[in-house]
Amino acid sequence: MLEFIRIACAVPEVKVGDVKKNASDICAFLEKADEENVDVVLFPELALTGYTCGDLFFQDSLWKAVKKGLKEIADCSGKHPNLTAVVGLPLRIGTKLYNCAAVVNRGEVSGFVPKTHLTAAEKRWFAPGTDLDRHWLPSADFGLIPSEDYYGAPADANQLFQLGDDALVGIEICEDMMVPQPRCAELAAKGAEVILNLSASPEVAGKRGKRRDLVKHYSDVCSCAYAYASAGCTESTADTVYCGHSIIAENGQILKENTQQIDTGYLIIQDCDLGRIRAVRRKTQNFSGMPEDWVSLPLYGDDLRSDGSLYPLQKLPFVPSTKAERDAYCLEIFNIQAAGLAQRLKTINSNAVIGISGGLDSTLALLVCVEAMRRLGRPATDIYGVTMPCFGTSDRTYNNSWELMRTLGINAKEISIKNAVTLHFEDIGHDIQVHNGTFENSQARERTQILMDYASVVNGIVVGTGDLSELALGWCTYNGDHMSMYGVNGSVPKTLIRWMIEAIAAAPEFEASRVVLADILDTPISPELLPPDAQGKIAQQTEDLVGPYALHDFFLYHMLNFGFTPTKIYTLACRAFENDFEPAVIKKWLRTFTWRFFTQQFKRNCMPDGAKALPISFSPRGDWQMPSDATARIWLDEIDTL
């Protein structure tokens, strides 16, 4: 249900030519991997014999040992029926020798995959896989007992293997990845979700980074899980040292690798998320199903065993984990926002008008306006900031809004909306002492009306401040703060905004505003639509009402990016926030998020223009498209069973 697969890379301390010892070591690794509920374990290229056997590959004695060693591994796999092993070995077919991967499961050899692209040295011993048409090797050749269901194994480069109910695995060998048209690209295009690479890579200075970049790159362009295991340093060192480098990546992210530059005798284990891979592929539609002429062998019919507990989770998935990455990411987004607004202002020859509340969203939007004007070579005074205090405005946010406008050097104006809103309450017959939705929404709409009308006075457009998280929850007043003439924060989640302001504040251009920006970052998130408390402090805090934005952004990230079910999102959230929230609290806010997400779509269906800065956007023109009256029933019913 959770769609995880647990992959291991095993690098034994191979003894060149000692097949009996190597087979025993491989079986020992199978024992260890099975204890850790691994689904598939990958060994290096020619791990059964050693990659550096040289002309020993031509010896009959080595070939006889290979067949015995493969039988030993197959027999061992019969004791571990939920584990699949992929082992490198030389394979004789007729008068030719092939560098192959053997796929072993439940006491059987399910297939052989020959290496397609050989190095210059390997051509002395091996024929390329392209020379081999699909060839069946009888099970008796390896001492295995034929049965009604198992009488042999195919040797063919063009085949995929099915693990569990439906996970498709493709195999390539070392050099197959390092050519202009790598095998992994073809395997992925045919449907492989997991690519396994058996390798033997000699180490030279600088090569580790190149291998890492290649694995990361191909896991990205192929939208797959990619595991790479290279022969270790106990190979012959007559001319080179082999690295023993193992890497497990997914969708362009390195999830795990061994830490030593030169290594051997270890096992690394990592969960990969097939659900993410499938979600990406459904959106790109660049991956076909498997063609009928490719062999697809089911290895076993059980579900994959991985529960995903080894999968790395971020509590704040929109926020990079290190400061250096975070700052670079935030400034990249900031530049996209500013470029989008600058182009709009230039095209229509307009000034910018923005409401300043002293909160996070309007602060970020104002910083974007300042940067956009700087790019256009225009003064900051072409920005018209308006602060509009009312019943809920605190001294802190009021003073911060003025200080921010002053230090940024924009045109600043104050328009109190108390009298206008009070008169409006009289007009519509609302009791000002009743602090309900009417009380709050009237203030938001009055502010929007002022901004729109003031924009026509100063030849400007209203720059919207609402963010991605608010749009997901519908936490905005329809035709109030929901509306603008160009929105700059529409694809920026709430949990990222404070980091963006922190990164921007460090730039020399904003040095004069650093003190006030620091205080804004320290201010509780609030719409300030209800009166302050007796001490004049903010009484209405958003996260007390709608829920923690850390949770909502977590839900949003996994729902929109990958289409995960409530069960999977809840499971992941419980793991990520195990030290922060009880499961019952997570369930409560997941239900709130889901209900609001569905019922508030009507606000997203008429949102203003605004350039997308992150992969997720709610623009009804190019991104999220959903009927306003779609029901959340099946999602809510599933949440209720959690």
N, C-alpha and C positions, 0 to 999 in steps of 0.2 A: 504493500500500500504506500509506503514512504519512498519507494523507488531509489534506494541506495544500493550500491555494489561495493564490496570490500575487496580491494586489490592489494596484493603484496608483491614486492620485488625481492628476490632472494639471490644473493651472490655468494656461492660456496667457495671455500678455499680449494679450488680445483688442483688436482695433481695431474700434470700433462701425461696423457696416455694411460693412466690408471683408472680405467672405466669402472672397475668394481668398487674402488674407494669413492669415486665421484657419484656413482649411483646410490651408494649408501648415504652419502652426505645429502643428496637431493631428497631422499626419503625422510631423512631427519628433519629437513626444512618443511616437508609436507606435514609431518607430525606437529611442528610448531605452528604452522599456518592454520591448521585445522583447529587447534586449541583456541585460536583467536577468531574463529568464525569467519575466516577468509573465504571468499567465493572463488577467486582465481589467483594463482601464484605464478609469477613470471620468472624464468631463469635466463641467464645470459646466452649469447650465441655459442653453439657447440659446447655447452656446459658439461655434457656427458663425457666428452673425450678431452676437453681442453681445446681452445681455439688455435694454439700454437703447435699443433702436432706435426705440421709440415708434411713431408713425404710419407710419414707414418699413416696418413689417411689412405694410402694405397694398399696397406697391409691387410691380408685376410684375417690375421689374428685380431686386429683392432676391430674389424667389421663383426666378427663373431662375438667379441666382447660387447659391442654396441647392442646387438640383438638381445644378449642376456641382460644387459643393463636396463634396456627399455622394458623388458618383461618384469624385472624387479620393481621398476618404478610403477608399471601398470598394476602389478599385484598390490603394491603399497597403496595405490589410489583406491583400490577396492575396499580398503579398510576405512577410507575417508570419502564416503559417497557424495558429500555435498561440496567437495573441493575439486577444482579443475587445475591441472598443472600444464604449463607450456614450457617445454624443455628443448634446448638446442642440441642437435646431433647431426652427424653425417649420415646420409641415406643412399644406399646403392639401389639403382634401378637399371637393370640390364648392365650395360657396360659403362654407364655414367654414374657419377657421384654428385649428390646435391647437398648443399648446406641448408638444413631444414629445421623447422620448428615442429615438434610432435605435440599434439594436443591430447592429453591423457585424462580420463575420467572414469570412475566406477569400474576399475579393473580392465578398461579397454583403451586402445588407441583410437581416438575418434577421427584423426586426420593428420596429414603432414602438409606443411606449407613451405615450399622451397624459396630460397632467396632469389630475387629477380635480378638485382643489379650487383654485380661482383666487383671487388677491387681488382686491380691489375695482378696483385699477388695471388688472390684466390683463384684466378682463372687457371692456374697451374694444376689445381686439384678438382675444382668444381665446375659443373655446367650450370648455366643460368636457368632459372625457373621457366623462362619463356621457351626453352627447348622441350619442356615436359607438357604433353597433353594430359588430361585427367587420367590418372593411373591408379588402379586399385591394388593394394598390397594385401594378400591373404593374411588373416590373423595368425595362421600357423607359422608364417615366416618368423614371427617373434616369439614363438612358443606359447601363444595365447590360444585359448580353446574357442573354436567357432561355436556359434549357437544360432538359433533360428533368427534372432534379431541382430547378431553380430558375426559377420564373416570376413571382415577386413576393413581397411581404412583407405580413403582416397588421398592421393598426393596431388595437389593442385594449388597454384598460387591464387586462383580465383574462387575462393570459398570463404564463407563466413560461418561462425559457430554461435549457436544459441545457448545462452546460459539462463537458467531459471525459466520463467514463463516466456520472456520475450526479449531479453537483452542480447543484442547482436555484437559479436566480437570479431574484429579483423586483425590480422597479423602481418607485420613486415619485419624485415631483418636488416638492421644496421644501415648499410649503404642505400637501401630502398628509400630511406628518408632524405638522403643527401643528394638528390638528383633534381633536375628541373621539373620533372613530373613525378613527384613522390607517390609511392604506392598508397600511403595513408589517405591521400586526397581521393583516389579512386575508391578505396575501401569505404570511406565515409560517404561518398556520393552514392554508393550502392546500399547504404543503410547501416554500416558499422557505427555503433555508438561508443565503443571502447576499442582503442587501438593499442596493441601490445607490440613492443619493439625489443627483440632480442639482439643485443649488440656486443661488439668487442672493440672498444675504442682505445687505441694507444694514447697515452697522455703526453702532451707537449704544452709548453707555457701558453696560456690564454685559451686553450681549447674547452675547458670546463664551462666557461661563460658562453661559448658558441653553442655547445650542446644544449645548455639550459635554454638559451634563446630559441633554438630550433624547436624543442619540445613545447615550450610555451606558445610559440607561434602556431605550430600545427594543431595544437589543442584548441586554439582560437579559431583559425580559418576552417577547421574541420568540425567545429562545435562538438567536441567529443571529450571523453576521458582518455588520456594518453599516458601509458606507463612504459618506461624505458629502463632496461637493466643491462649493464655492461659488465664484461668479464673483469674479474678482479686481478689484483697485483701478484697472485701466485702463478699466473701464466708465465711462460718463459720470458726472461728479461735479456735474452741474447742480444736483441737490437732495440727493443722498446719496453716500456713499462705500461701495463694496462691499468686503467683508472679505477674500475669498480664503481662507476658512477651510476646511481639509480635516481630516477625522477618520476613523480606522479603528478600530472597536471590535469586541469579541467577548464574548458572554456577560456583559455588565455591566462589562467592563474596557476602558479606553481603551488601545489598543496603540500608536497613533502619531497624531500630528497635527503640522501645521506650527507653527513657533515664533513667527512674527511675527503681531501683531494685525491689521495691514493688509498684505496680501501678494499677489503674483502671480508668474507665470513660474517655476513650480517643479513638481517631481514628488516625491511621497512613495510609498514602496513598503513593503508589510508582508505577511508570511505570516499566514494565519489557519488555525486547526485545525478542520477539518470533523469530525474524530473526536470532539472535545470537544462540539461542537454536537449531533451525533447521539446521543452518550451521554446528554446532558441530556434530550433529547427522548424518548429511549426510556424514561427513568425517569418523566417527567411524563405522557407519553401524551396531551398536549394538541394534538398536531399531526397532522393527517390527511394522507393521500396526496393528490396532485393530482387534482381532479375531472376527469371526462372532457371536460366542456365548456370547460375552459381549454386554450388552445393551449400546447403544450410543444414548442419547437423545438430539436432538437439542433444545437449550433453546430459541434461537431467531435467525432470519435469517439476521439481520443487521450486518454490520461491527462493530468491536470493536471500541470504541469511543476514546481511548487514542491516542494522537498525539505525545507521547514520550517526552513532554516538562518537565516532572518530572524525566526523566532518567538522571543519572549522566554522564557527558561527560568530558573527559580530552583533553585538547588541544594537549598534548604530550602523546598519549596513550602508547607509548613504555617506558615511564619514570615514575617510581613510584612517588607518590605525596609527601611523606615525606622523609626527608634526611636520616633517619635511614633505611627505606625500600630501598631507592635508593642506598645507599652505599652498603648494603648487596647484592642487586640484581646485581650491577655492578661488585662486586668482585666475585660473583658466575659465571658470564659470563666470566670474566677474567681467572678464574681457568679452565673453560672448554676450552677456547682458548689455554691456555698454555699447558694443558694436551694433546690436539690434536696434537699440533706442536711437543711437546716433544716425543710423540710416533712415529711420522713420522721421526724425526731426529735420534732417537735411532734405528729404524728399518733399515734405509738405511745408518747409520753411517756417517752422513753428518754434515757439518757446515751450518750456516744460512747466507744468503746474502740478504740485504734489501736496497732499495733506500730511502734516508732520505731527505724530502723536507722542513721540519720545519712546516708542516701542521698537522692537527688533525689525519688523517688516518694513515700516516706513523709513527706518534708518538705512537699511540696505538699499532700498529703492532710491533714496536721496543720494547716497554715495554713487550709485550707478548713473544718476542724472549728472552729477558733477563730472564724472569720468567721460560721459558721452559728450558734454560740452567741451571738455579739454581736447578730446579727439577732433572735434569740429573746429577747434581754434576759436571758440566763442567764450565769453566771460561767464563766470558762475552767476552773475546777475541776470542772465537769461533764464534762470530757474526761479520760479515763484513758489515759495513755500508758505503754506497756510496752516497755522495751528488753530484749532477750533474747540476750546474748552467747553465743557458742559458739566452735568451733575456728577459724573464719576471721575473727573480729571483730578489727579493727585498733584500736590506741589512738586513732587519729584519729577514726574513725567512732563509737567508743564515747563519747569525750569530747564530740563534737559532738551526739550524741543527747541526752545529759544537759543540755548547755548550752542546746540548743534548747527542751527541755521546761521548764527553769528560767526562761528569759527570757520564755516565753509564758505562764507562770503556771498550767500545767495540773497535775493530779495525776500524779505520776511514780512509776514502779515498775520495779525491776530483777528479772528472774527468769532466772538462768543456766540454760541447757538442757543443759550438758555432761553432767551426771550422768544425766539422763533419757535422753538420746540414747545414751550409752554403754551403759546398762542395756538399752535397746531393741535395740542391736546384738547384745548377748549373747542376748536373747530370740529374735531371728530368725536367729542364727548368722552374723552378718556380721563379718568381720575389720576392725577399726577402722583398720588401716593401709592398707586398700584404698580409695582415694579415687575411687570411681566414682559412678554415679547414685544408688545406694542410700545412700551416705554423704551425698550432698547433699540428696536428697529427704526423708530422715528428719528432717533439721534443719528444713526448711520445714514439714513436717507437724506437728512438735512445736510449733513456734511458733504455728501456726494453732490447734492444740488448746488451747494455753494461753489464747490470746486469746478463743476461743469460750467456754471454761469460766469465765474471769475475767469475761467480759461478764455472765454470769448472776449472778455475785456482786455486781456493782455496778449492776445494772439497766441494762445497756448493750447496744448493738449494735456489732459489729465493722465498722469502716469500712475498706474495701479500698483498697489503694494501687496495684495493678497498672495499667499504662498501655496505650494503644492499640497501641504498637509491640510490646510483650511479648505481647499477645494475638494479634497478627498472626503472630508467630513461634512462638507456643506456648512462649515462654521463661518458663515458670512451672511450678511443681509441682502436678500435678492434686490437688485437695483439700488443697493446701498454701496458698502465697501466691495461688494461683488463686481461692481461695474467701473470701467475706466475707458480711456481711449487707446491705451497701450499698456499692457501689464508686463513688468520686467521680472517678477518673482514667481511666475506661475509654474515653473518646473523646479523650484528650489524647495526642498522639504524643511520643515521647521527645525529639525535636529541639526541641520547643516548651517543654518543662517548665523547662529552665534559664532561659529568657527569662521565663517566668511568675513564677518565684521572684524573679528580679531586679526585675521590675515591682512585685510585691507588697511586696517589702522596702522599696521607696521610700515606701510609705504610712506616715503618722505612727503608725498603730496598731501597726506592727511595728518601730519604731525600736530598741527594746531588743534585738531579735534580729538586727540587720543584720550584725554582725561574724561571728556563727556562720553565718548564711545565706551570707555571702560565702565562707567556708571550705568549706561544703558544695558550693557551686557549683564549687569548684576541685578537688573530690575525684573521682578516676576512678570510672567506673560499674562496680560489681561486686556480685555477689550475696553475696560474702564467705562462701562455704561451704567453701572450702579454707583450710588454715592460711596465715598470713602468711609472707613470706620471712624470711631470716635477720636482716634489719634491722627486722623488725616491720611492714613495709609491705604493702599489699594485693598479693597475688600473682595473684589470679584477676580478670582484667579482661574484662568481658562482650564488648566489641567485638573482642577477640582471638579469642574463641571463636565467636561467632555472626555477626560481621561488623559493619562500620560502620553505626551507626544512621542516619547521613546518607543512605547508599545505600538502606537498607531502607525508610526513610520516603519516599524518592523513589519507589521501586518501589510501595509501598503506596498512595501518593497517586494515581498514574496508573492502577493496576490497579483500585482500588475506585471511584474517582470516574468513570472513563471506560471501563473495561473494555478498555484497550489491550492489544494483543498483546505477547508478549515481544520481538518484533523492534522494535516501535515504542518500547517502554520502554527497551530496550537502546540504541537509537539516540539517544534523548533524553538518557539518562544519560551516554553517552559525550561528548556535547556539553557538558552541564552540568558534568561533572567532569573535563574534558579536562586540567586542570592539577593534578588530585588523584589520579586512579587510572588505571592502564593499562586498556585495553579488556578484557584477559584477567581482570583482577581484578574488574571490573564484572560480567563474564559469570559468574565463579565465584560471586559473592555473589547474583546474580540467580537462579542455579540453587538456591542454598541457601534463599533467601527463598521461592521457588515451592514447593520440596519441603516445607519446614516449614509453609508456609501451608496446604497441602492436608492434610498428615498430622495437624495439630494442631487441626482443626476441632472435634473432640470436646470440647475444653476450652471453646470458645466457645459450644457448644450448651447448656451448663448454667451460664453465667456469671450472677452475681447482678444484682439491680436496680442501676441507676445512671443518673442523668439524662444525656442526650446534650448535650454542649456545643459540639461541632463537627459539620459536616455528615456526617462518617463515624462510624459506630458499628458494633460487632459484636453488638449485642443481637439474640438470636434471636427476640425478640418483635416488634420493629418495624423492624429494619434488615436485617442480613446473615443470609440463610437459605441454608444449604448442607448437603448430606448429609455426615456425618462420614466416610463411606467413598468419597467421590468421588475419582477418580483424576486425577493431574496429568500423565498420560502425554503428551497432545498439547502441553501447555505445555513440558514438559521436552524433548520431541523437537525442538520448534522452537528452544529455547535451544541445544541441542547442535549445531544447524546454523549458529549465528551465528559 
